[in-house]
């Protein structure tokens, strides 16, 4: 702890403090950006089962009408799981 106080109190090293703080703040900022993009990016891994509400399985339908017909043809047991 005394070494840390000596380093901080040393006038030669005090000129590097703004650069050090800038680098730390840039690292924290980049980490925040990475976490933001990871939260916004949809994680769509297949569960192995066909789903009517899973994005990838919905996109496999030719169009909206085909998807709507697939839902209408399901019985309640298949629909609710």
PyMOL commands that set and color helices and strands:
alter all, ss='L'
color gray80, all
select helices_A, chain A and resi 2-9+14-40+55-59+64-72+76-80
alter helices_A, ss='H'
color red, helices_A
deselect
rebuild
show_as cartoon
